[in-house]
Amino acid sequence: MLREVIEKELSFKAVRSSGAGGQNVNKVSSKVVLSWDCMNSQGVSDEERMLLLERLKNRFNKEGVLILDADNTRSQIKNKDIVIERFFQLLAIGLHI
């Protein structure tokens, strides 16, 4: 697994977070949604791809795209960091032998 390559393949989208938010509720897009196309990734080998698709099959959609989100904080930047960390932890679990 090549972390640097995979990081460049990640795409992010900011959306409105649900729940309490005070004055900024429904105004600030703080929730971050990460998506990664495993099927077309240059950062994993074919063997790693098959391992991930098998072990994390409930996390991938039909096209082989992994989607994670984070809305832990009201900061979009912090949520982006959180979702990236979760993503790589999930990959580590999926590739652990």
SULHUHU-V220919 format. One record per pair of residues at least 6 apart in sequence whose ideal C-beta (glycine too) atoms are under 8 Angstrom apart, sorted by the first residue. I is the first residue (numbers start at 1). J is the second residue. If there is no record, write none. Layout:
i & j
I & J
I & J
This chain:
i & j
1 & 43
1 & 44
1 & 48
1 & 91
1 & 95
2 & 42
2 & 43
2 & 44
3 & 43
3 & 88
4 & 43
5 & 41
5 & 42
5 & 43
6 & 36
6 & 41
6 & 43
6 & 44
6 & 91
7 & 84
9 & 36
9 & 37
9 & 41
9 & 42
9 & 43
10 & 34
10 & 35
10 & 36
10 & 84
10 & 87
11 & 34
11 & 35
11 & 36
12 & 32
12 & 33
12 & 34
12 & 35
12 & 80
12 & 83
13 & 32
13 & 33
13 & 35
14 & 29
14 & 30
14 & 31
14 & 32
14 & 33
14 & 76
15 & 29
15 & 31
15 & 32
15 & 33
15 & 69
16 & 26
16 & 28
16 & 29
16 & 30
16 & 31
17 & 28
17 & 29
17 & 30
17 & 31
17 & 71
17 & 74
18 & 31
18 & 71
19 & 71
21 & 28
21 & 30
21 & 74
24 & 74
28 & 74
28 & 76
29 & 76
30 & 71
30 & 73
30 & 74
30 & 75
30 & 76
30 & 79
31 & 69
31 & 70
31 & 71
31 & 79
32 & 69
32 & 70
32 & 71
32 & 76
32 & 79
32 & 80
32 & 82
32 & 83
33 & 67
33 & 68
33 & 69
33 & 83
34 & 67
34 & 68
34 & 69
34 & 70
34 & 80
34 & 83
34 & 84
34 & 87
35 & 65
35 & 66
35 & 67
36 & 65
36 & 66
36 & 87
37 & 63
37 & 64
37 & 65
38 & 44
38 & 49
38 & 52
38 & 53
38 & 60
38 & 64
38 & 65
38 & 66
39 & 49
39 & 63
39 & 64
39 & 65
40 & 64
41 & 49
44 & 52
48 & 95
51 & 94
51 & 95
52 & 91
52 & 94
52 & 95
53 & 60
53 & 64
55 & 93
55 & 94
56 & 66
56 & 90
56 & 93
56 & 94
59 & 66
59 & 67
59 & 68
59 & 90
60 & 66
61 & 67
66 & 87
66 & 90
68 & 83
68 & 86
68 & 87
68 & 90
69 & 83
70 & 79
70 & 80
70 & 82
70 & 83
70 & 86
71 & 79
72 & 78
72 & 79
72 & 82
73 & 79
73 & 82
